[in-house]
Amino acid sequence: MIKLSKFTSKINLFLFLYIANFLFLYFSEFLVLDFLKSDFNNFLRIENIDQDYFLILIPVLISGLFLVIYNFVKIQWTLPLVGFLNFSIISIVLNSLRVTGFSRLFLILHIIFIPLAIILFIETYKNLEIFTLIFFFILSVFLTSTIFIQETVLTEIIEDEPNPNLAVFNYFYTDHIPSEKDKVENFSEFIPQLVETIGLKDEYILEKITICCRDYSSGSSGPPQRQKSVGYISVYDELIFYLTGTGEIFYFDGEDIEDKTINFNFLDSNFENINKNKNVVNSGVNFPGSWESTKDLMIIENNIYLSYVNEPSENCINTEILVAEINLNYLEFETFFEDKECIERPPEDDRKLRPFNAHLAGGKMLYIPKNNSVLFSRGAFRDYSKGQDKDSLFGKIILIDIKTKDVSVPAMGTRNPQGLALTKDGRYVIETEHGPNGGDEINLIDLSEEYQNFGWPVSSYGDHWDKDYYNLHGEYAPLHKSHSDYGFIEPLVYFLQYGGGHGISDIDQNLFTNENQYFVATMNGKRLYDIKFNNDFTSYETIIGYGVGERIRDIEFYPNGNFYILVLESTPAFGILSKK
């Protein structure tokens, strides 16, 4: 026991730091370990490693480095020095391993309270004997095993009660090298660059070409950033049109992408004048309305359609559509779809009792050729009363006749519909849906029916981000973990929560194959899914996820070049996806 006491303080210190760092990572909801997984794949040839192992290994590395420096650097360790050492080691290790999205709250705890505990507790009682050692060991084992216990239970549930709609898939991670080269403040001065070429397993090649500019970059996703969409694209003959989140429109020749020499041409319009919501054209993370932006761009024949968050009356917003005849000199927009109904934008300090989120606007458009109509998705800005209200067009997917402007409602009970894609026979539309904390969905809409109800906000496989919402808004939004039990349509596919959520966005047919396959983009997930459905679209057959290290906002196929264009928000860049 005497020999053991020499090492007790060091072991106690290591275990204390290990537990603190484990919690630091474990409770980071937006934690991204994709780059580290990619490194293990590229250098050690270890594929599909479970991220839970990293939650064990990273704290070991941080705690070990701290212990070595703390014990072997012969200086008088004060509270500021211990805090600086702890912060420096965490920063160096996480940046070296390219781990992002860690909890800021726990970082503050590490800067202030952990060093204080080291000085006051560990140093004061540095000769504690075997009891303390056993205590910390048992605690660390318990905390570490919690993840694996939860995973085992989940696996058993899935095996006992198979659910063909629950997404179970394989990930293939790729490397990502963001570039700061040639980012300027003006498209006219910008020279795009090919910054990266990566392979997505053995199936696809993704080339990343930078697009301008800092103002259009989403920066870090999620709170506290309040960024707009980087933009949307649409194809017109050999031209590609690009709409920014603030309403600027550019076009360039599709051959430019193939040559990696994009020449952006600014296309002037009356958008700033016809748009009543001045929050759209303003940007910046400190701007209160910076989440309000354009939502989609679509071209039908010789007309260009633009959806956006409008403000029909003061402090009251909705999503509407403008249309203009294509003219490469000037676009004269006029109203295509407007709605007298709007949702009030409450003050920031009142949004717990009056929930509001400008990102939950929907806004995706899809042309339906067989009846010459526009399918338009509309969110409810987190107003829980709208999704199940047939007298409201919020929380719905509506069909607008191009000639008569008559509106019908194929689907209701949607939260934040993001992507729309026709099946090959044109009978169905596949819709991607943002869930809350988890519960992202892929739904199948029959265009021959009306008011198909997908359950939001009564049913969802996700949870409220704020647990107080169950008590405050449970009347409208109880989020039951079944759809069919409450008379709603079950999702074709749904995703369980991980990290900061998938954030599935756009969807498009995979035209590289003749199968029922679709590309599904994600934002928080930073992945591109390749999903194969069965012939009658009752379930999926396979889901493969490719980690691309970027938020993917939009997908568009360019037939002349036989490739897809992805709008990547983190760099920002265009991703050129082609078959290997």
N, C-alpha and C positions, 0 to 999 in steps of 0.2 A: 504493500500500500504506500509505502514511503517513496518507492521508485515511481509509482504511478503519479503521485502528486506533482512531480516535476513537469509532467506533460498535461496535467489536467486543465490548467488555465488556457493553454494553447488549443487543446481540443475543444474546450468550451467555447472559446472565441470562434473557432472554425465553424462549429455547429450552429452557433448563434447567427453568424453571418450567412451561413448556408440557408437557414430557415428564412431569414429576412429577404435574401435575394430570390429564393424560390417563390415567396409570396409576391415579391415585386413583379415577377414575370407571370405568375399564375393568374393574378387579378388584373392583368393588362388586357382589356377586352379587344383592343385593336392590334394585338401583337402579330407581327409578320415575321415568319421564320423561313419563308420561301427561298430567300437568297442563300441562307445557310444550308438548306436542303439541297439546293442546286450545287453548291460547292462540294458537298459530300458525294453527290452523283457524279460531278465532273472529274474530281480528283481521286476519290476513293472508290468510285463505281458502286456506291451504295444507293440503290433506288428505293423510293417510297418509304424512307425511314420515318417512323412515327415521331411527331414533334414532341411527344411527351418525354422522350429521351433527352431532348435538348433542354427541357425544363429541369432536368436533373444535372446535366453536364455543365451548363452555363453557370449556375450558382457555385458548383464545385470550383470552376476556373476562377471566378471573381473572388470567392472566399480564400482560395489558396494563395492568389497573388497578394491579397491584402495581408494575410498572415505572414508571408515571407517578408514583405517590406516593413510591416509594423514591428516585427521582432528583430530584424537584422540591420535596419537603419538606426544608427546610434544617435538619436536626437531626443529632446524632451517633447513628447507628443502632447500637444494641447488640443482642446476641443476644435478650434478652427482648422488645425493641421490634420486631425483625424477626419473631419468633414471633407476637407479638400482631397485627401488621399482616397477616401471612399468614393466620392463623386468622380474623381479622375479615373480610377480603375474601372468603375461601371461604364463610363463614357468610352474609354479606350476599348474595352472588351466588346461592348455592344456594337460600336462603330466598326471595329475590325471584323466582326462576324456578320456585319450588315443586318443586324436585328433592329427593326423599327416598330413603332406603334406601342411602345411600352407606356405604362401608366405614369402620368405626370404627378399624380397624388403620391404614389409610392416613391417617386424620385425625390419629392420634397421631404418625405419621411426619412429617406436615406441621407439627405443632406443635413437634417436637423436632429432627428430623434435617435437614429441609429448610432451616430458618433457619441451622442450624449450617453446612451446606454453603455457603449463600450467603455467610456471614461469612468462613469459612476458605478456601474455594476461589475463589469468584468475585472477592472483593475482593483476594485475594493475587495472583491471576493475571488481573487485569482487562484487561491489554493483550495477551492472546493474539491471535495473528493469524489469518489466513484458515483455517488447518488446523483449529482448534477449531470455527470457524463451520461448515465443511463437515461435520465429524464430527457435531455436534449436528443439523444439518439432515438428514443421511442417516438418523440414528437415529430422528428424529421421523417422517420419511416412512415408514420401515420399520414402526414401531409403529402408526402411523395406518392404513396400508394392510393390516395384518394382518386386521382385521375384514372388509374388503372382499374380500380373498383367500379367507378362510374362507367367506364368503357365496357367492362365485362358484363355488367348488368344490362346495359343497352344492347349489347350483342345478343344476350340471352333472350331479351324481349323480342328482338327482331326474329330470332330463330324460332321461338315459340309461337309467335303470331306474325307470320310473314305478311308484309305489306308491299305489294308490287309498285306502289307509288312513291315509296320512300327512296330518295336518291342515295344509292351506294355506288361509289365510283372510284376509279384509280386516278391519281395525279401524276403528271410528269412535269418536273420542274426545269426551268430554263434559267439562264443567266441574264442579268439585266445590268447594263452600264449606262446610267443617265448621263447626259451631256449638257454642259453649260456653254458649249461653243456657239458663238455667233448669235446668241440671243440678244436682239435689239428691240427697240420700242416701236418699230414701224415695218410693216410688211414690205414696203417699197425698198427698204434697205437690207432686207433679209435674204441670206443665201442658205437654202436648205442643205442639209448634209445627211448622208447615210451614216448613222452612228453605230449601228449594230445589225448583224445578221445572225440569227439563231435558228436552230433546228428544233422543231416540236416533235420529239421522239423521232420516228422514221417516216412520219406522215407528211409534214408540212414544213415550209420555210417561211420565217417571218423576218422581214427587213424593216427597220425603223428609220424613218426619214424625219428630221426635225421640222417643226413648223413654228412660225413666229407666234407669240412673243411672251415676255414675262406676264403681261396683263391677261394673257389667255391661258396661262398655266393654272391648273387647279391647286398646285402646291401640295401641301400635306392634306390628305383627305380626312374628313371628320372634324369634330370639334377640336380647337376653337375656331378653325377656319370656316368661313361662310362664303365659299367660292361658288361661282357660276359654272355651268357646263362649259367645257372647252369648245364644243361645237358639234355640228352635224353635217353630213355630206349627202349629195344626191347626184345621180348621173343623168346627163342630157346629151345624147349622141356621143361624141368623142370628148365632151367637156365634163369636168367634175366641178360641182358647185359646193362651196364650203361656207357655212353659216356659223359665226361665233356666238357665244352665249350672250353677248351684248348687242347683237343685231347687225354687225357688219357682214357683208357678203362678198366673197371672192370667188373667182373661177380660174381654172387652169386646164391645159390640154392633158388628157389622159396619158398621152405618150410621154409627157414630162416625168411621170412617176416611173415608167419603165426605164427612162434614161437617167433617173435620179437627179434631174435638173429642173425642179418645179419653178415656174414663173407665175407668181400670184398677180392676178389682175383684180383691182378693186372695182366693185360694181355698185355705183351709187343708187340710192333709192329714197323714197319718202317715208321709210319706216320710222325714223325718229319723230316725224311730224304726226303720223297717223296713230302711233302708239301713245296711249294716255298714261302708261306706267313708266315714269321717268326712272324708277329703280332699275329697270332692265338695262339701260344704257350706261349706268354707273357701275364701277367695279371697285374692289378693294375689300380686304378682310374686315376692316373696321366700319364698313358701310352697312347700316342696319338692314337695308333691303337687298343685299348682294346675293341672296339665294333666289331672287326673282329674275328670270332670264327667259331667253328663247328656249323652245322645247323640241322642235323638229323642223326638218326641211324635206319637201317632197316635190317631185316634178311629174306632172301628167301632161303628156303631149307637149304643148307649147306654153304651159302655165306652171308657175312656181308657187307652191304653198308654204306658208310659214306659220307655225304655231308658237304661242308665247303666253306668258303670264301678263294679262292686261289688268288695268284698274279702271273699270267703267265709271265708277263713282269714287269719291274721295275715301281712301283707306279701306276700299272694298275691292277684292280681286277675284279673278277667275281665269280660265284658259280659253283662248279664242284663236281663230284662224284668219289669216290674210291671204290674198291671192293676187298675183300680177302676171301679165303676159311677159314672157321672156324677151327682154331687150338688153343687149350687152352694153348699151349706153346708159340706160336708166330704167329702174323698176318702179312702176307706179302701182303701189299696193292699194287694194280696196278690201273691205270686209267680206269674207266668205261665210264665216260662222261667228255669231255673237250671242251672248246670253245675258238677259237682264238680271238673272240671279247672280249673286256674288257672295263671297265670304269675307267677313270683316277681319282685318288685320289687327289683333288686339295688342295692347302695350306689352313689352317684354316681361314686365313684372306680373302680368296677369295671365300668362300662358299656361300655367299649371291648371287653373280652373277653366280656362278657355283655350284648349289646345290648338296650336297653329304651327304649321311647318310648310314654308313655301316650296320646299323640294317635293312635297307630295302632291304634285300638280298633274301627273300624267303628261299628256300632250303629244303622244305618238300618233302618227297618221299612216294609213295604208290604203292604197287604191284597190277597189273591188271592181274588176272589169265587167263581170256578168250583169251588174245592175248599175254601173256607172256612178258609183258612190264612193265617198271617203269614210273609212272607219277611223274614229277619233277616240282616243282614250282620255279619260278625265279623272284625276284624283279629287280628293275632298279636302286637301290642305290640313288633314288631321281633324276635321270636324266629324265626330263619330256619328252624328245624327243623320248624315246624308246617304251613306251607302245603301241602307235598306229603305229609303224613302223614294217611292216611285214618282212622286211629284217633283223631285229634284233630278237634275242631270249631273250632279256631282257624284263621284264614286261609281260612274257608269262607263260603259263603252258604247258609243252611239254611232249610228250610221246616217250620213248626210247625203242626200241626193244632190248631185252636182248641178242639175238643171233647175229643180224645183226648190231646193234647200229644205225639203221636208226631212224631219228627224225621226228615226226609230231607235229603239234601245235593245240591241241583241243581248247585252250582258249587264248585270248590276252586282253590287256587293264586292267591288274592287277597291283596293287601298291606294296603290300607286302603280298603275299599269305602265310598263316601260317599253315593251317590245311587241310587235305584231307581225305575223308572217302567215301567208296563205299556204294551205296544203296544196299538193300538186293538182288535185281534182277541183280545187276552188270552193269546196263545200264548207271547209272548216278554216278557222283562224287559230293559230297557236299564239297565246299571249303570255308574256313574262311579267311577273308581279313581285314588286318589293314587299317583303314581309316587314314586321316590326323588328324585334330582337330575335332573329331566326324566322322561320316560316315563309321564306321565299317560295313562290309557286310558279309552275307552268300549267296553264289552263287551256282547255280545248273548247272553243266557241263554235256552235252550230249557227251559221248565218241564216238558216231558214226559220229559226225560232226567235222569240223575244223574251226579255227579262229572265234569262238564265241567271240563276243566283249563285254566286260563288262564296257567299257567306260573311264577307267582312262587314262590320267589325264584330259580329257575333261569334264567328269561328275563325281560328287561326292556329297554325302549329308553332307560331312564335309567341313571344311574351312582350308586354309593355316594357319599354326601356326604364320607365319610372314605375316602381312597384306601387306607388301611391295611386296610380291611375286605376287599379282594380277597384279601389274603394270610391274614388272620385267619379269615375266614368263607367263603372261596371254595368249600369243600366243599359247603355248602348253598346259597350265594348267589353264583354266578359271574356272574350278570346277562348272559347271552348276548344278542346283538343280533338274535335271531330267536326266534320261538315255534314255528313250524311245523317247523323243522329238528330240533327236540327233542321233537316229538310233542304240542305244545300248540296251543291255539286262538289264532289271531292276533286282536289287538284289532280291533274294528269301526272305531275311530279311535284314533290315538295322537298325542301332541304332543311335539315336540322341546323341549329346554330353552331358556329365556330367563330372564334375571334370577334371581329367587328361585323360579322355577317357576310354573306355572299354579295348582296346588292346586285342581283342579276338585272341586266339592262336590255340591250337589243337582242333580237333573234333573227336569223336569216336561214334559208334553205342552204344545205351543203350541196352545191352543184358539182362538186368534184366526184360525186357518186350518184348512182341511180336508186340508192336505198332511201328509206324515209329518215334521213339524217338532217340535223339542224345544228348550226353553230349558235351557241348562247353565250353572250358576253357577260362579264361581271365587273363591278367597280371595286368595292371593298375587297372582294375575293381576288382581284387581279389575275383572273383565270379566264381562259376560253374553253368552254365545254363543247364537245362533239357528241351529240346525243342521237341515238338511233331508236326510233319508235317501231312498234309492231304495225302490221298492215292496217288494222282497224283503229289505231290510236287509242287503245284502252290502257296501255302502259308502255314503258320504255324497255328496250332490250339491253342496251349498253350505254354507259356514260363514261367518257374519258375527259379528264380535265388537264389542260396544259397551262402551267404557270408562266405568265408572260411578264410579271413584275410591274404591270401598268394597269391603271383604271381604264377600262374600255367603255367608251361612251356610245359609239355607233359603229355599225357594220354595213357596208354596201358592196355589192358585187359589180365589178367592171367587166362586162362581157367581152369588149374588144381585146383586153389583155388577159382574160381568163384568170383574174385574181380578185381577192377581196381587199377592200380598204378599211382599216380599223382606225378610229379616232382614239388615240391614246393620250390620256390626260396628264400623266405624271411628268413627262419630259418637257413639253408636249411633242407629239409626233404622229405621223401617219404610219400605221403598220401595214405593210404589203404582204398579204398572206397568199401563198401559192402552194400548189401540190408538189411534193418532192418527185 
